[in-house]
Amino acid sequence: MNMLQVHSPYNNEVIGEVPLSDDDAIEHALHTAHAVFRDKSAWLPLHERVAILEKLATRMTAQREHLALQAAREGGKPLKDSLVETDRAIDGVKICIEVIRHDHGTVIPMGTTAASAGHRAFTQREPIGVVAAVSAFNHPLNLIVHQVATAVAAGCPVLVKPAKTTPLSAWSVAQMLHDCGLPEAWCQFVLPPENEQIERLVTDERVAFLTFIGSDKVGWMLRSKLAPGTRCALEHGGPAPLFVAADANLDAAVAGITKGGYYHAGQVCVSVQRVFAEQSVAKELAERIAAAANDLSVGDPADAATDVGPLIRPDEVERVHEWVSAACKSGADLLCGGKALSNNCYAPTLLFDPPADAQVSTAEIFGPVVCVYPYSDLQQAIDQANSVPYAFQAAVYTDSLDVAEQVYAGVDAAAVMVNQHTAFRVDGMPFAGLKRSGYGTGGMPYTIADMQIEKMLVWNANA
């Protein structure tokens, strides 16, 4: 069996290895998952799924520090934030339990016509089928829980394909599920080495549902090639907009933007990227964010004191620097950062008033870069925010209900945060990308519903 060595993005140290999946292994995984689903007598009853997930939450809690350190070392997210991610993942498992404990169908009205008189009808939830879960690197533990624990909760066999840069957390979750009583056929780890193999896996007609977290280019391509009948949910990202009104609490805004913009080195799908600030406060806001960014500790993600870790690959450091340099050449003021550091790190960067057509203004940076744009007319700022083909979460800092309502009503977004940054998330809430940013709705209750069907029974009481 070929193995993949996993390297730390910070110092390139080998930190573990996982098995790679050749064509035979992929076919075996698909065949096994499809076969166990087709045998309805072998479906996992609700009480067994609850018991397995309860044991998983207990096991993860006992291994909290280990899971957090493992995620920090493989993904580069600082340990302090990886501990938060681990706590969220544990809570996510508990949310899955709460959802399925109250799982129910609906009563369908009958007797509303002469033909339906004397009939009774209701629905119950059933698993949709085999789930292919393709995950991203940036939250290697919590994203797996969002995709895999939900599949287990829904009663679906799941094939989990993590990012090749961060597979250790996914491997750990799969092994813990098996240790907690889940038969291996119901959660299989697959890691094809080639993109063509991944495409064949997720577009196979035996896959009933694809949950994909990653780039919009790959996600939309895969959706276009899914087998007839396969449903999907896509979670991408975008250059999230945040507005700061003149009446905003600047202390709160600076703290929120600093956290939301530089958290995990900006490698978050709803990271604060474009800050539209009212003209009278824009420069002060930008300078204060730059000062806060300069105070952040950049370095080893396994160090508890680190605020900002490395980017996932060296070529990402090069790309981010190219975008920043191009924006500066086009007229943006560089207030801090703007340079590559050692160990795949990039200095937290603040750009003031880059051109509207610069890449930093139109595409997702996925790096530790925040841009501040002064505005004199809020509606024009909203129009500029809406001018890109991405929409996910947005935010506004203000003490005015009118300003908050204008942003909420006008901005293209699935969620708007008031006096909170764009990366705020609670795992039970809906989480949905619009335009190119995604398809479907994430969040535990919504994902579980996507992985199930409502099957109806109609009873003719007259017969």
N, C-alpha and C positions, 0 to 999 in steps of 0.2 A: 504494500500500500504506500503510495506516494504521500508525503507529508509536506505541509506548508509551514515554514518557519515564520513566526510573527515577530516583527521588530518594533522597538520603541521609536516613535517619531522624534523623540527628543535626542537620544544618543545612539540610535540604531542598534542597541543591544538586543540580542535574541531573548525574548521573554516567554516563549512558549511555542508550541506547534499543534496543528490540528490536521486531520486527514483531508486530502483532496478527493474529489469525486470524479472518477472517469465515466465514460459513457455507460458502462455496465452498471456502475453504482447508481447513476441517475435513473436508469431504466428500472432497476430493482426498487428504488425508493418510490417511483411513480406507481409501479405495479402493486407494491405492498400497500401503499396508502389507498389506492383505488379499490383494491380487493377488500380491505377491512371496512371501507365505507359501504361497499355493495352488500356486505353481509350485515343486514340490519339487526340480526340477532346478536351481533357482537358490539353494537353501539353502546357507548358508555352512558349508563343512566345518570340522571342529574345528581343524585346523592354521591355517586363515586367521583364525579367531576368536582363537586364542592369539596369533598374530602381531600382529593389530590391537591387542589389549589390552596386549601388551608395548610396542608403540610408544606407546600412550596413557600408560602409566606413565612412560616415558622423557620424553615431551613435558610431562607434568604436573610432573615433577621439575625440568625445565629452567625451567618457568614458576612455580615454587613461590611466590616472593615476590609475583608479580603476581596469582596466583589468590587468595592469602591477603588481600592488600590489597583486591582487588575484593570478596571476600566480606565483609570487615570494613566496607567503605564502604556496601554495599547492605543488609546485614543488621543492622549495629550490634554484632556480636560483636567484642570487642577484638582488636586485631591479634595479640597474643601467643597468644590462644586460636584465632584463625583460622589461624595458622601450624600449630598442632597439628591443627586440622581438615583442613588441606590434606595434612599428612603421613598422617593416617588415611585420607583419600580415595585417596592414592597406594597405600598399603598395601592398601586395599580392592580396588583393581584387581588387585594381585598375588595376593590371596586368590582372586579369581575365576579367575585363570589356574591356580593350584594345584588348585582344585576340579575344573575341567573336564579338566585333564591326567589326573586319576584317575577321570574319569566312566565309570561302567560300570553294567550292568544286573545281573540276578541269574539264577541257575540255579534253575528250578522243579522240585521233586522229581517224578519220574514212576516208574511201576512200583510204586506203592504200592497199586494195585488191579489187578484182572485187566484192566479196560478200558484202563488206561494202560500196560500192559506193552508194551515195545518202542517207546515214545515218548520223545522228547527235547523239552525246552522251556527257553527262556531269554527274558529281556527285554533290551531296549536302550532308552536314553533318546532321546526326540525332543522338540523344542520344542512347547509347547502351542498357540501361535498369537500373534496380535497382543496386545501388552501396552500398556495405558494406564497411564502413570505420573504420578500427581497428587501433587505434592510440597508441602512446607511451607517457610516462610521461615527457620526458625531455624538450620538448618545447610545453607545454600544450595548448597554444593559436595558435602559428604559424602553428604547424602541423595540427591542426583542419582546419585552413583556407586552407592549402594546399590540404586537402582531401575533405572538405565540400564545400567551395566556388567554387572549380573547378567543383564539381558535379552539383551545381546549375547553374553555367555558361554553362556547357555542356547540361543542360536540363534533368538531371537524378534525380529521387527520391533517396535520400540517407539515409541510416541507420548509425548513427555515434555511435561507441562504443569506448569511451575513456579508458585510463588506470584507474583502480579502485583507484589508489593513487592520480590521478589528474583529476577528472571529472568536476570540477567547471567551467573551462574555456570553455569546450565543451558545457556544459549546457547553459552558457551565450551566446555563439555564436548561438546556436539553437534558443534560445528565442529571440535574437535580429533579426534573420532572419524572424521569425514569425511576430514580431512587424513591420518589414519593408515590410510586404506584402506577404511573401512566405507562401502558404498554408501549414498547419502542416503536411499533408501527404507527402510533398516533402522533409522534413528534420525531421527525428524522432530520438530522443535520446534513445538509448537502452543500458542497463548496466546489462547483465546477471551476477549473482553471481558466477556461476560455469563455469570452462573451457569447460566442455562438452557442455554446452548450447551455448557458443561462437562458438564452432566448428560446431554445428548444424545450427547456424545462417548463418555463412559464406559459408557453403557447401550446403545450400539449393538451389534447382534447380531454384528458382525464382530470385536468385542473378546473375546478369550478369557480374559484375566486382567487384573484391576485391582489395582494396588498403590497404596494411598492412605495418605498421611501428613498428618494435620491433626486438626481437631476431631472429637470423637465424634459430635456432632449431624449433621454433614455426612457423615461416613463411614458411619454406620449407615443414613442416608437413602439414600445411593447404593447400598449393598449391597441394600437392599430393592427397588431398581428395576433391578438388573442383568438382562440378557437371560438366558433359560434356558440353562444350561450354562456361563455365565461364572463363573470362580472368582475369588477375591479374597484379599487380605491387607490388613488395616487396622491402622494404628499411630496411637494417640491419646495419651492421657496420664492424669494423675491426681495427687492430692495425696499424694505418696510419703511413707510413714512411716519414721522412723528411731528406734531405741531406744538409750538410753544407760543402762547399768547403773551401780550405785554403784561397782563395781570397775573401771570403764573407765579407760583412759588419757585423761584429759581434754585433754591437749595435742593428742593425735592426733584426738580427737573434735572439738575446736574447729576445728582446721585443716581437717578433712574436711567438716564442716558448712558452714563459711564458703565453701569452694570449691564444694561441691555445691549450696548454696543460692543463692549470688549469681552463680555462673558464668553468663555471657550474660544478666545481669539477671534470672535465674530463668526465662528463656524456653526451658526444656528439659523434655521430656515426663516425665522421671523426676527432676526437680530436687528437692532436699531441701526439704520444706515443713512437715511435721508431725514435730516431735521430741518423743518421749515419754521424759522423763528421771526416774530414780528420785529421790524426794522429797529425799533428803539432798544431792544434787548439782545439782538442777534450777536453782536460782537462780544458783549460781556459774557453771554452764555457760552460762546465758542471758546473764549479765553479760559473760562472757568472749567469747562470740560477738558481742555488741553492740559491745564494744570493738574486736574485729577488723574488724567491718563498718564502723565509723567510720574505720578506717585505710585502707579501700579507696579507690583513686583512681577517681572517677566523671567521665566526660567523653567526649572524642572517641575513637571506636573505632579510628581510624587512627593514634593516638598509641601508641607502643610501651609507654608507662608506664601506660596506662589499664587498670584492673581490671574496671570495670563500665561498659558503654556504655548507649545509649538503649533504650527500648522501641520497638517497630516502628512504632507510630502514636500520635498524640496522644490518641485516644480510649482507648487502652489505659492510658495514664498516668492518665486520669480514672477509669477503671474500678478500677484497682488502689487508687487513693486512696480511692474510695468504700468499697471492701471493708475497708481498714485503718481508716478513720474509723468505720465501723459496728461493727467489732470493739472498738475503744476505747470507744465509747459503751456497749457491752454488758458492759464490765468488764475487757477485756484491758489489761495494763500495756504501754505503749510504751517500750521501753528504748533504741531508737535509730531514726532515720529518720522515716518517717511523713509525708513531704512531697515534693511534686513539685519538681524542679529544672529548670533551663533545658535547652533542646535535647532535649526528650522524655525526659529522664532522671528517674529516681525514686530517692530516697535508699535505700540498703540498710537494710532495716527488720527489727527484731526485736520480736515480740509475745510477751509472757509470759502464759500461761494464758488464752487467749481461750475464750469459751464453745464447747462441743462442737457447738452448732447454728449457729454463725456461718459465713458463707460461706467465710472463710479456713480453716475447719476441715472443710468438707464438699465443697469444689470446688477445682479446680486454679486457683491464683492466676495462674500464668504471669507472674510479676513478682518483683522482688527482695525477697521477704518470707519470713521464717522464723518459725514459731510453736513455742514450747516449752511443753509441758504436763507438770507434775509428776505422778508417780504413786506410789502406795504398794503396789499390787498389779500385778505384770507381766501377769497374765492379763487383768485388767480393761483395761489399756492396749492389749493386743493386740485385745481385743474392740472397743474404741473405734476402733482403727485399721481394723478390718474392717467398721465400720458404714457405710462409704460405698460407693456402687456402682461403685467403681474399684479396680483392682488391677494393679500392674505390677512394679516393683522395690522392695524394702525393704532395710533395713540394721539392724545392731546393733553397738554398741561395747561390748565386754565381754572380760574375761579368763577367763570361766567357760564351759566347754563345755556345762554344763547350761543356762545362760541362752541361749547361742547356739542350742542344740537346741530349746529351748522356743519361741523366736521363729521359727526355721526351720519347725518343725512347725505352729505355730499361726497365723502371719500369712498373709493372702491375698496371694499374690505369685507371679510366675513365676520370680523369682530373689531370693535373699537374700544380701547382702554382709555379711561379718563383719569388723569393724574397717576398713571402707571405706564411703564415702558411696553414696547410692542412684543417683547418676548415673554410676557407674563402668560402662564398657563397652569391650569388645574386639570388633572387628567380625566376628570369626569365631564368636563365641559366640551361642547362641540369645537372642533379644530379643523377648519376647511380652507383650502386654497381655492381661489377663483382665477379666471382667465387661464394663463399658463401655469399658475402656481399649484394646481391640483385638481382632483376630481373626487367627489364624494366627501364624506365627513368622518374625521377621526375622533378619538375619545372613546373610552371603554364601552359605554352603552351603545354608541352608534356603530362601532366596529362589530360588536357582537351581533347587533341586528342585521348588519350587512352580510354576516356569515351564516345567516339563517333564512329560512323561508317560512311563510305562514301558510300552512296546509289546511284546507277547509274540508269540513264534513257537513253534508246536507242530509237531513233525516226527514223522510216523508212519513209523518205520523198518521196519515190517512190510509196507508196501505195495510 
